[in-house]
């Protein structure tokens, strides 16, 4: 089935929360797994492969879609998405770019992409320059607006989710033309909270198993395991708070990042016609 909307990120900007509040709605049908990543990493698999992620149960639903945060900053994705479905409704989520960069760093530690004795943010940035690139919101958003009209693009600011999640939910549901009166179970839940693994070997086994199941004929089994609480059990065994890794920014690092993003925030204010002085 051909989807009607996509959630595009940015990464580490409450996309898991978005997925949960959409999955909960009776008029919305989502891909069984979050992050299909078709337009970013799997475009060569073709449209049929993509549409198989939206099962027969989606027939008759008012909104059908998926959430892949890799889409927002990838320069190739907007044209791929427009060529596939020019009527796509686009949902973007943005947070303070410095906070996003810190969260990205914690995520890299959690997944094992960044390891070693020095887990400071500065060292992480040297390892992964995309901490900066993914926070260039104005640059990336303008690229999307070059291919989709503004009325088809909904930008959600994470600050608003924190302040009034019910209003954000109603706005998103309204944007997708589904019942705005539905109250999702995940309304006040935090999703995909960063952590540090206790045993890397166990994390590697679980990640390999998950990738095998998610991208193979048994992908439904991984989804079922998640629904039955497998992730909660795993986290209870192998997760500890990411703060234990001491990865917070120094005052100087924070000022430097704020300077890097300053012009982008100014430009984003104009694009959204919104005051973002709390980000400066």
Helices and strands as residue ranges (DSSP letters): E 5-9, H 15-23, E 28-30, H 38-41, G 43-45, H 46-51, G 56-58, E 63-67, G 69-71, H 77-84, E 89-94, H 97-111, H 121-127, H 130-133, H 137-145, G 150-152, E 153-157, H 158-163, H 165-175, E 195-197, H 200-214, H 219-227, H 230-238, E 239-241, G 242-245, H 251-272, G 277-279
